[in-house]
Amino acid sequence: MTIQEKAQAWKNCPIMTDELRQELQSLHDDEISDCFYRDLAFGTGGLRGVLGAGTNRMNVFTVIRATRGLGCYLKEQYENPSCAVSYDSRIHSRDFAEVTAASLAAMGIRAFIYPALEPTPMLSFAVRHLKASAGVMITASHNPAAFNGYKVYGPDGCQITLDAAQAIQTLINLQPMLSDTVPDFDEGLHSGMIRYISQETVEAYYQAVLRLQIHPVAEPLHLVYSPLNGTGNVPVREIMKRLGNITVDIVSEQEKPDGHFPTCPYPNPEIREAMQLAIRKMMETGADLCFATDPDCDRMGAAVRNGNDARLITGNEMGILMLDYLCRNTTAGSLPRVVVKTIVSTEMAEPVCRRYGIELRNVLTGFKFIGEQIGLLEKAGQKDRFLFGFEESYGYLSGTDVRDKDAVNAALLLCEMASQLKAEGKSLADRLEELQKEYGCYAQRLLTFQYDGEDGLNRMNRIMEKLRHPLEQIGQSELEGSERTDYLCGVNGLPSSDVVEFRLSGGRKIVVRPSGTEPKLKAYLFASGENQAAAEEVLDGLESIVGSLCGK
């Protein structure tokens, strides 16, 4: 079918929603092309895209089609399959979650769904707690409000593997794009094929998080917290309440779930704009620190007062702070403890782990690979060896009951770590300075280059292909003496991945990869130096190289 024929089929669909029909009628030719030039791709992160009409958009029809493909896969793999479902605060998240559960139920697959929005880590937990065959989380994580997504989890509570994603995609391709009917959620409830997840599972999750506490919050804390209009409001506040000795001021404008994210168009705690209201409240109240969780509460960002200003703690810095805290406050076992980080996360973890005799494992980008390492330890009867996992994009995990990054777990670590440091008369920033003096100054910078539409996708592919050319052909003399690693070929037992790494002299490193969820190339720059200024100067040079390579 041509693009215009696809669009016409959608316009003629008898069960097309009024919202999507009106959108279709208002689209110009170039907009129609972007909506229909491809089907929304299903990968290890499931689906993610802009909300709207069309095969390249997140809507009820793409969700039903994906769910039918997933359902076929589950029926092939399991005798009596079941699936846990949760959703965040985004536009249509509840609608998509209910149609997911209803579609599975219509296929004879039992669905367990939370009765209210809950974070991604609570979905990962529920899959294992309920012994489900899979899980679906309706979320687009920290993307802008125009996005939504569909993340699929395996029975181990990790996001699905590449092999599973490919098998599901094959089955999705066999499903019709448009449905004759929309499965009825209430019918699934009445038949018993859909069941609400009980408070017992929620409480079991809270207990699992609280078991990760190392020390009581002995020194009183005054914190500012923002859920960024997402799912963290209830579980994060509940954990802080149970920890005790914490006064919490909530950013009221960002307290309630709201998929429009009116105060922060990009609800990502990695960026200062999203943190600004929390920072302002911290400065006004004199709080010890402020922190925020993203809409599905799997990422956490924090800031501390620094004179008359605030210092944002980067994901790498928080990862090192938590790693240092755990190393200093846990007892070594008969076998070395294991820390897992992604290849694009700070290399400062290496000297820290070396000092404490900890095994450091590097995995591909994506927290599912950290969760996978927990599973491997578990199979070897060594689950207790796992100490900590983190990634530079503000994801942390110190337990094994959840197999994805967990901002509720991170909030607990943050509180007890901050309390211990406060008792010593120190802040998070003070401890960072001590660590830099001890291990050296490691700096990192993330660059993103956006390429929209079909032409943008082709351009991204051409850039990645160029990076694999002989070094002298790339056109950057600075790279000619570097050591290149192409992860597409599989490296150190890791799965094949579209990632290229350059190691230059002086400990400099560049890693480039396409985003798995957005039309972007991401470039990670690494440098070290005697001090922060020296390291940043090196990063400036690397940024110039990458800017030329990516055509910006």
Order of alpha helices (4+ residues) and beta strands (2+ residues): alpha-alpha-alpha-beta-alpha-beta-alpha-beta-alpha-beta-beta-alpha-alpha-beta-alpha-beta-alpha-beta-alpha-beta-beta-beta-alpha-beta-alpha-beta-alpha-beta-beta-alpha-alpha-beta-alpha-alpha-beta-beta-beta-beta-alpha
